[in-house]
Amino acid sequence: QVQLVESGGGLVQAGGSLRLSCAASGTSIFMINTMGWYRQAPGKQRELVATITRDGSRNYADSVNGRFTISRDNGEKTAYLHMNSLKPEDTAVYYCKATRWGIDYWGKGTLVTVSS
């Protein structure tokens, strides 16, 4: 079983920055192939934000490409999402996902609110 705990959300003004963290436990970080961040805004479906594989390959949604950066620290078993130039449309609950042996595990989410 993999447990994921997100942190770092909060209220920020448009143009500001935040860093989200996702701490993994219950497994070796090297057993996790892909870690990713997803978000769900009120009244909308959950959508992909960014993913990073064990070997460091990254993928971003077009809406955040160039503003957000995903990274992972295998020593600390943590994934990060650095968010810059935040926009009100980035307001959402951000969820961390880890995939191990084809099974997806989700955190409970952290709320990011961007004021205009």
N, C-alpha and C positions, 0 to 999 in steps of 0.2 A: 504494500500500500504506500502511496506517495501522498504526503501532505504538503500543501502549498499555502503560504501566508503572504498576502500582499500588504504593502504599506507605502506611505508617501503621498497619498492623495490629499486633497484640500482645496481651498479656494484661492484662486490666483486671478490677477487682472490680465486682460488680453495683452499679448506680447510678452508675457512672463514665461517662466520656466518652472518645471517640476521634475523630480526624479522619483520614479516608482521602483520599488524593490519587490522581489518575489523570492522568498526563502523556501527552499525545498528540504524536506526531511523524510525519513523512512526508507531511503534508498541512496545508493551511491549516485552522485551527480553524473558519473560516467555511464550509468545504466539508462539515463534519460537521453533519448535521441534529440528530440526537438522541444524547445521551450518557446512559448509565444505569449503575446499580449493580445487580448481582444477587448472590445468595448461595446457597451449597450447603452444607447441614449434612451430617454423616456419615449415610449411609444414606437420604438424601432427595434429591429432584429439585432442580435449580437453580430458584430463584424470583426474581421481580422484587422489588427493594427500592424503587428510585426512578428516575425518568427526568427529563431536562430537555432541552427543545428549544432550537434556536438563538435563538428569540425569548424564551426564559426561561420557557416554560410548564412547570409541574412536575406530576408524578404520583407518588403514593406508595402502597405497599402498606398495607392497613389496619393491619397488625401494627406498623408503624413510624411511622405518621402521628402527628404531634405530638411525636415524639421525635427523628426524624432530619430533616436538612435537606440537600438537594442544591443545589449551586451550580456555576457554571462561570466561569472567568476566561479570556475569549477572548484577552486579551493574553498570558497565560502558557500558553495551550493546555492548560489543566488543569481537570479537574472534581474537585469535592470532595464528600465525604459527611461531614457533621457528625453524630455519633451521641451522643445524650445519654440518660441514664436507662437505661443498657444492662442487659439481662437475660440470664440464662444461655441462654435460648432464642435469643438473637441470635448465639450461637457458630456460626461457619461460615467457609468461605473466601469472601471477597467479590471479585467479578469486575467489572471495568469493561468496558462495551461501547460502541462508537461505531458509528453507522450513517451511511454516506456513499453516496449514489446507490443506496440500497436494499441495500447490502452491509453485513453486520455484521462487525465486527472485535472481537476479545476480547483482554483482557490475560490474564496467567497467574495472577492472583489474589493476595490477601494474606489471611493467616489472622487472624481475630479470635476470641479466646477470652475468655469472660466467666465468671468464677468466682463461685460463690454464697457 
